[in-house]
Amino acid sequence: MSGPPPPRARPARAMALDVGGRRIGVAVADESGTIATPIATVLRDRGDHADIARLVVAWNIDRLIVGLPTGLSGREGPQAADVRAYADRLAAALGPYPAIEFWDERLTTAIAERALIASGTRRAERKARIDAVAAAVILQSYLDTARHRRDRARPAPTPEY
């Protein structure tokens, strides 16, 4: 007599963080790694590492994509140094898993704000959601680039005659 089937392992996902001075926007990818969705804004305080760790476990995250603020020239300034230091502390708190990668976040907040305005979001609600939406913009850029690279790496199909 056989029992119930074993539980299916959930596919691992990517999560993006938009690290600001006061808040951290959080977004996750769907299970196929195609679409990024904003899920939360975490206050940057003593409990933020624990909050992020809970989200990592709850969403089965295998990669953290951390937005790295750079100038339009691509240079890293003091804000980027702060984000790198934060990511180092977060990595120490989370351990070796998930892997942390940095991703250029130039103009993501402006893109997120335009999207929220276009969707008719009121100013007060935009302020509450902007960080998570910016994280989704960062993650979507990462996912699209990764998919493009995978597609380019595949050999072209051979025509059959």
PyMOL commands that set and color helices and strands:
alter all, ss='L'
color gray80, all
select helices_A, chain A and resi 48-58+78-94+108-118+123-153
alter helices_A, ss='H'
color red, helices_A
select strands_A, chain A and resi 13-19+23-29+36-43+61-68+99-104
alter strands_A, ss='S'
color yellow, strands_A
deselect
rebuild
show_as cartoon
